Amino acid sequence: MDGAASEDVLLNAGFLWKISRHFNLGGFFRQGPGFDVEVTLRSPFEDEPSVESGQLKLPDTFGLGIAFKSDDRLTISFEWDRVEYSTLVENTGVSEGIELDDGSELRLGAEYVFLNREPVIAIRGGVWLDPDHRIRFVGPNALTRAAFPGGDDEVHFAVGLGLAFQAFQIDFAADLSRPVDTASLSVIYTF
């Protein structure tokens, strides 16, 4: 698949509204870019490959979230994101028999901060739903249907720990799910 980025202007926007001392509401919209593509399909049963042209459009994403902060120590948040995955297969030139559903990501998280310590310690945890966004073939070819059966929604569990010192901060997080586990480490130094 060869692709060339188009030179479009894209929209990314968001807002944060402090409803009260304890509640914040936020939202965003992120427009996905599009690329001109040329797809070469090769079959073991044909001498010449077929070439299709189209556009690959990355998904637009939008969402809303709300956070409750009881005091300076405990924060609980919920977020809903809508991802338009179906745009990945539309207008590619090879979308016949291919399905990809849009999905909603749901996230619930909490953070508790121990402020009376040096360093300041933050403990974080959460759970989120990753909707199925695997390509599914529904056409008549049984071999292709077996190769692209789609997938299942996945539930992820997340944990994290943060340490804030005078001049630097260290954050560790892990995202655990059935298909894959991910860990990340961040260090910030202020000078």
Secondary structure, 3 states (H helix, E strand, C coil): CEEEECCCCCCEEEEEEECCCCEEEEEEEECCCEEEEEEEECCCCCCCCEEEEEEEECCCEEEEEEEEECCCCEEEEEEEEEECHHHHCCCCCCCCCEECCCEEEEEEEEEEEECCCCCEEEEEEEEEEECCCCCEECCCCHHHHHHCECCCCEEEEEEEEEEECCCEEEEEEEEECCCCEEEEEEEEECC
